[in-house]
């Protein structure tokens, strides 16, 4: 029998940074460093994307309302309660 003990291969692992225990201050330092790499949208881009989201929400709300009313009418006719 072999007496060689296998050690986990941690060298070069992407989780190496997570294994370091630097505390809460290290966490916030990492956050601030990453925030500097973020490419923030311009005000014009933000307004355009917000308008797109609101328009899609409005279209979905109207679509769901119309489908709900159509199902209500069809079911009331099938059940015999009229419209």
Residue, then its C-alpha position, 0 to 999 in steps of 0.5 A: x500500500x502506498x502511504x502518499x497523501x494526496x493534497x488538493x490542487x489549489x494552485x491556480x484555482x479561480x477560488x484562491x481569492x475566496x479562500x483568503x480571509x481578509x475580513x470585511x474591510x478586504x471585502x469592501x476594498x475588493x468591491x471598490x476596486x471592481x466598481x472602478x472597472x464598471x462602465x456606467x451608461x450615460x444619462x441618455x442611455x439610461x433614459x432610453x433603456x428605462x423607456x424601453x422597460x416601461x413600454x414593454x411592461x405596459x404592452x404586457x399589462x395590456x396583453x394580459x388584461x385582454x387575454x384575461x377578458x377574452x378568457x372570462x367571456x369565453x368561459x361565461x359563454x361556455x358555462x351559460x351565464x352569458x356575457 
